[in-house]
Amino acid sequence: MSYLLAILVPPLAILLQGRPFQAVFNAILWVGGLLFILLPFVVGQGAWLLAVIWAIVVVYNRRSEARDRRMIDEALRRRG
């Protein structure tokens, strides 16, 4: 679900991952890309794609952090 949201509305996906400042900058990039997609410029498509990739990376990293935290907690629980 988060990955689909990252593709469709990248700033919202980043905001839901708990990164409000990144969401603001991503929104600026995403909206700018959407505006320039209407014009025949490649820059708009690149900016939109960059915003989507950024959101996917943030969602992936958030899941990795949660998985790593669970592994560390489990190792600490076993140790002591």
N, C-alpha and C positions, 0 to 999 in steps of 0.2 A: 504494500500500500504506500509506504514511504517513497519507494523508488518511482512509482507511477506519479505521485504528487511532485517529485523532484523533476520529472520530465514535463509535466503539464504546467505547474506553477512553482518554479524553483524557489522564489523568496519565501513562500509559505512553508515549504518543506524544511528550509533552513531554520525558519522561526520556530517550527515545531520541534526541532532538535535542540532548542535552547541556545541559539546563537543569534540574538537580536541585531547586533551591529553588523554581522556578516549578512544578515537578511536585508538590511537597509541598502548596503552596497550592491548586493546581488539584485535587488529590485531596480535600482538605478540602471544597472547594466542590462537587465532583462527587458525593462520597458524601453530603453534606448534601442536595444536590438529589435524589438517588435516594431518600433516606429520606423526604423531604417529598412526593415524587411519589406515594407510597403513600397519603398523606393527600390530601383534596380541596382542596389549596391551590395556588394559581397560583405562589406563591413557589418551590416545589420545581421546577416546570417551568422557571421563569426561571433559577434557579441552575444547573440541569443544562444548559440551552441556553447559558448564559454560559460554562460550563466547556468545552463543545464548540467554541464559536466561538473561545475563547482558544487552544485546542489547534490549531485549523486555522490561525489567524494565526501561531502560533509555527512550524508546519511550513512555511507559505508563506514567512515571513521567512528561515528557515534556507536554503531553496532559493535565495531571492533573493540572500542573502549569498554563497553559493557561486558563483552565476553572476557576480555583481559581482567577486568575487575572481579568477575566471578571466579576465574581461575586463581587469582591471587588470594581471594578470600577463602577458597577451598584449601589451598596449600597452607595458609596460616591456621586454618581450623584443624587440619590434620597434624600440624607441627605442635601446636600447643593447645 
